[in-house]
Amino acid sequence: MDLGNTPFFGLLRSRLDQLSERQRLISENIANASTPGYRPRDVDTSGFERMVASAAGGGGLQMARTKAGHMSPGGGGAGGVSIVTRDDSETTIDGNAVVLEEQMSAAAQTRMEFETGIALYQKGLELIRMAARAPGR
């Protein structure tokens, strides 16, 4: 059984790949903070949201609302990692649109999301190991 092909681990691996690419782009943005005319780039997160929605629609991943006030899943279509150019809140006179504070905040957020993904991956493996053990162990 290939765990990478299961819906849970497949989506989680895709999310970790997306976060890794986002961290790479953020580091490029920070490195070019004083390059004239540089515009920061980021990962388009709607691709992952569409992937989760399509997996939910295909029966691979089921989400349920236990109360009417909770969030409902939405979107549609297939997704992947795509890069978009997004200016930060300010642009300097030389045309550079990188704001270091915003990039550092995005890096910290990405790191926390990556650590959460790794923790989920480890917990999923622990559950599989527990299920594979012989009874009474």
C-alpha positions in Angstrom: 0.0 0.0 0.0 1.5 3.3 -1.1 0.5 5.9 1.5 1.3 8.7 -0.9 -1.7 7.7 -3.0 -4.2 7.8 -0.1 -6.4 10.9 -0.1 -5.2 12.1 3.3 -1.5 11.8 2.6 -1.7 12.8 -1.0 -3.5 16.1 -0.1 -1.1 16.7 2.8 1.9 16.1 0.6 0.5 18.6 -2.0 0.0 21.2 0.8 3.5 20.7 2.1 4.9 21.1 -1.5 2.9 24.3 -1.9 4.1 25.7 1.5 7.7 24.8 0.5 7.4 26.7 -2.8 5.8 29.7 -0.9 8.7 29.8 1.5 11.2 29.8 -1.4 9.3 32.7 -3.1 9.2 34.7 0.2 13.0 34.2 0.6 13.5 35.5 -3.0 11.3 38.5 -2.2 13.4 39.3 0.8 16.6 38.9 -1.1 15.3 41.4 -3.7 14.1 43.9 -1.2 16.4 46.6 -2.6 16.2 45.7 -6.3 14.7 48.5 -8.3 11.5 47.6 -9.9 11.1 44.2 -8.2 7.6 43.1 -7.5 7.1 40.3 -4.9 5.7 36.9 -5.9 3.6 34.5 -4.0 1.8 31.2 -4.4 -1.8 31.3 -5.6 -3.5 29.4 -2.7 -6.8 29.0 -4.6 -5.3 26.0 -6.5 -5.0 24.0 -3.3 -8.5 25.0 -2.2 -9.9 23.8 -5.5 -8.0 20.5 -5.1 -9.5 20.0 -1.6 -12.9 20.8 -3.0 -12.5 18.4 -5.9 -11.3 15.6 -3.6 -14.4 16.2 -1.4 -16.7 16.0 -4.4 -15.0 12.9 -5.7 -15.5 11.0 -2.5 -11.8 11.0 -1.6 -12.2 13.4 1.3 -15.5 14.1 3.1 -16.1 17.2 5.1 -19.2 17.6 7.3 -20.7 20.5 9.1 -21.9 19.6 12.6 -23.6 22.9 13.1 -25.2 25.3 10.6 -22.9 28.1 11.7 -19.7 26.3 10.8 -17.8 26.9 7.5 -18.9 25.0 4.5 -16.5 23.7 1.9 -16.5 25.5 -1.5 -14.7 25.9 -4.8 -14.2 23.4 -7.6 -11.8 22.2 -10.2 -8.3 20.8 -10.2 -5.4 22.7 -8.6 -1.6 22.9 -8.5 1.0 25.4 -7.5 0.9 28.5 -9.5 2.8 31.7 -8.9 1.3 35.1 -8.9 2.8 38.6 -8.5 1.3 40.5 -5.6 2.5 43.9 -4.6 2.8 44.5 -0.8 1.2 47.5 0.8 3.8 50.0 -0.4 5.9 50.7 -3.4 9.1 52.8 -3.2 10.2 55.5 -5.6 12.4 53.1 -7.5 9.4 50.8 -8.1 10.3 48.1 -5.5 7.1 46.8 -4.0 8.6 44.5 -1.3 7.8 45.4 2.4 10.1 43.4 4.6 7.7 43.4 7.6 5.0 41.8 5.4 7.3 39.2 4.0 8.6 38.2 7.4 5.1 37.9 8.6 4.2 35.7 5.6 7.3 33.6 6.3 6.3 33.0 9.9 2.8 32.1 8.9 4.1 29.7 6.3 6.4 28.1 8.8 3.6 27.5 11.3 1.4 26.0 8.6 4.3 23.7 7.5 4.9 22.6 11.1 1.1 21.8 11.4 1.2 19.8 8.2 4.2 17.8 9.4 2.5 17.1 12.8 -0.6 15.9 10.9 1.6 13.6 8.7 3.2 12.2 11.8 -0.1 11.6 13.6 -1.5 9.9 10.4 1.5 7.5 10.4 1.0 6.8 14.1 -2.6 5.9 13.5 -1.6 3.5 10.7 1.1 1.9 12.9 -1.4 1.5 15.7 -3.9 -0.1 13.3 -1.3 -2.5 11.9 -0.2 -3.8 15.3 -1.4 -7.1 16.5 -4.1 -7.0 19.2 -2.9 -6.9 22.7 0.4 -5.1 22.0 
